[in-house]
Every structure is written in structure tokens, then in C-alpha cells.
Amino acid sequence: MPTNRTFTMIKPDAVADGFTGPIIQQIEAAGFKIIALKKVQLSSEEAGAFYAVHAERPFFQSLCDYMCSGAIIPMVLEKENAVEDFRKLIGATNPAQAAEGTIRKQFARSLESNAIHGSDSDENAAVEGAFFFTEKELV
Ligand SMILES: Nc1ncnc2c1ncn2[C@@H]1O[C@H](COP(=O)(O)OP(=O)(O)OP(=O)(O)O)[C@@H](O)[C@H]1O
């Protein structure tokens, strides 16, 4: 995946709360182009595979249960400096600490149910994008 791309997913709390539209609107208004988008229901195994890096953390099982509790909206986005700019747009992991105007501040329920994911490096963006989309879907 080119380095001007990042991967995101709108998480089950925000999809269930009806925030998909407003979140996508803010992403596009911030200059990100949507390269790929779909709606998916993860299995417990898939959620565990996606968050394998957190397998030893105490919140891992709860995180997997949450991530497969409802539909998610994975997307690949394009913009110059995509990874860093998108992390700024979504704000801190804990919405209580997220800056005013960020997506998590506006739409997240809690530290775990924090509305949206954003890749933390170009390498992870490529791996995470490939988890959900084929090469053909990413042209
Ligand atoms: N202490 C915690 N308790 C419960 N859930 C947590 C905790 N820390 C993180 N999480 C959940 O695990 C996800 C991944 O944690 P990570 O530390 O990678 O945060 P992040 O990089 O800001 O989030 P993401 O990778 O989803 O963008 C968080 O987005 C959140 O949903």
C-alpha cells in the first residue's frame, strides 16, 4: 500500500449509535479520500487475529468481544501524511483525554468503545488494509 494511505474502521459502538454518516463526513471534510469501504461483522477469531499484538494485555478478551459485538466499517483512506494526520483527527485513545473536535471526543463512549481505529504506522496501515481488502479493491 502506498505510504500516503492509512487504514481505519468505525467500531461497533459508533455504528450502533448511528454515527457512521457524521464520522465519514468529517473524514472527507478533513481531506481524506475513501479508497475502499465496506461493512463487516467480525468473528471472535478474526477480532483476535486483528488485535493479536494485544494478546497479552488484560483487556484483550473484552476488546475482542466488543469488536465482534456488531458491524464495523473498515476503510482505506488516502491523503498526504495520512497516518499521522488521521491519528490527529481521531484524537487520544481515551475519549476523556481526546482534544475538542476530534472524532473520539465527539462520538466515542469509553476507552474501550472508542468509536474508531487509526493505524499507527505506514507498515501497520498496509497490514491492516490487507486484512480486510484485496489488492483489486485497493486500486
Ligand atoms: N486499558 C484499556 N482498557 C480497555 N480497552 C482498551 C485499553 N487500552 C486500549 N483499549 C482498546 O484497545 C484498542 C487498541 O489499543 P491501542 O493501545 O492500540 O490504542 P490506539 O492505537 O489508540 O487504538 P486503535 O489501535 O484502535 O486506533 C483501543 O482503541 C481500545 O479500543
The ligand as a MOL file (V3000), in Angstrom:
LIG
                    3D

  0  0  0     0  0            999 V3000
M  V30 BEGIN CTAB
M  V30 COUNTS 31 33 0 0 0
M  V30 BEGIN ATOM
M  V30 1 N -6.8250 -0.0040 29.0640 0
M  V30 2 C -7.7200 -0.3800 28.1570 0
M  V30 3 N -8.8910 -0.9410 28.5310 0
M  V30 4 C -9.8110 -1.3590 27.6300 0
M  V30 5 N -9.6380 -1.2440 26.2960 0
M  V30 6 C -8.5030 -0.6730 25.8590 0
M  V30 7 C -7.4820 -0.2170 26.7530 0
M  V30 8 N -6.4580 0.2980 26.0180 0
M  V30 9 C -6.8350 0.1580 24.7330 0
M  V30 10 N -8.0500 -0.4240 24.6310 0
M  V30 11 C -8.7680 -0.7490 23.3930 0
M  V30 12 O -7.8470 -1.3950 22.5240 0
M  V30 13 C -7.6910 -0.6310 21.3250 0
M  V30 14 C -6.2620 -0.7320 20.8490 0
M  V30 15 O -5.4210 -0.1380 21.8010 0
M  V30 16 P -4.1870 0.7470 21.3540 0
M  V30 17 O -3.3240 0.9380 22.5510 0
M  V30 18 O -3.5920 0.1720 20.1100 0
M  V30 19 O -4.8960 2.1540 21.0580 0
M  V30 20 P -4.9820 3.0340 19.7730 0
M  V30 21 O -3.7910 2.7930 18.9100 0
M  V30 22 O -5.3080 4.4390 20.1310 0
M  V30 23 O -6.3070 2.4330 19.1690 0
M  V30 24 P -6.5270 1.8400 17.7570 0
M  V30 25 O -5.3780 0.8730 17.5490 0
M  V30 26 O -7.8680 1.1800 17.8610 0
M  V30 27 O -6.5160 3.0470 16.8740 0
M  V30 28 C -8.1300 0.7810 21.7230 0
M  V30 29 O -8.5400 1.5460 20.6170 0
M  V30 30 C -9.2680 0.4900 22.6770 0
M  V30 31 O -10.4660 0.1290 21.9590 0
M  V30 END ATOM
M  V30 BEGIN BOND
M  V30 1 1 1 2
M  V30 2 1 2 3
M  V30 3 2 2 7
M  V30 4 2 3 4
M  V30 5 1 4 5
M  V30 6 2 5 6
M  V30 7 1 6 7
M  V30 8 1 6 10
M  V30 9 1 7 8
M  V30 10 2 8 9
M  V30 11 1 9 10
M  V30 12 1 10 11
M  V30 13 1 11 12
M  V30 14 1 11 30
M  V30 15 1 12 13
M  V30 16 1 13 14
M  V30 17 1 13 28
M  V30 18 1 14 15
M  V30 19 1 15 16
M  V30 20 2 16 17
M  V30 21 1 16 18
M  V30 22 1 16 19
M  V30 23 1 19 20
M  V30 24 2 20 21
M  V30 25 1 20 22
M  V30 26 1 20 23
M  V30 27 1 23 24
M  V30 28 2 24 25
M  V30 29 1 24 26
M  V30 30 1 24 27
M  V30 31 1 28 29
M  V30 32 1 28 30
M  V30 33 1 30 31
M  V30 END BOND
M  V30 END CTAB
M  END
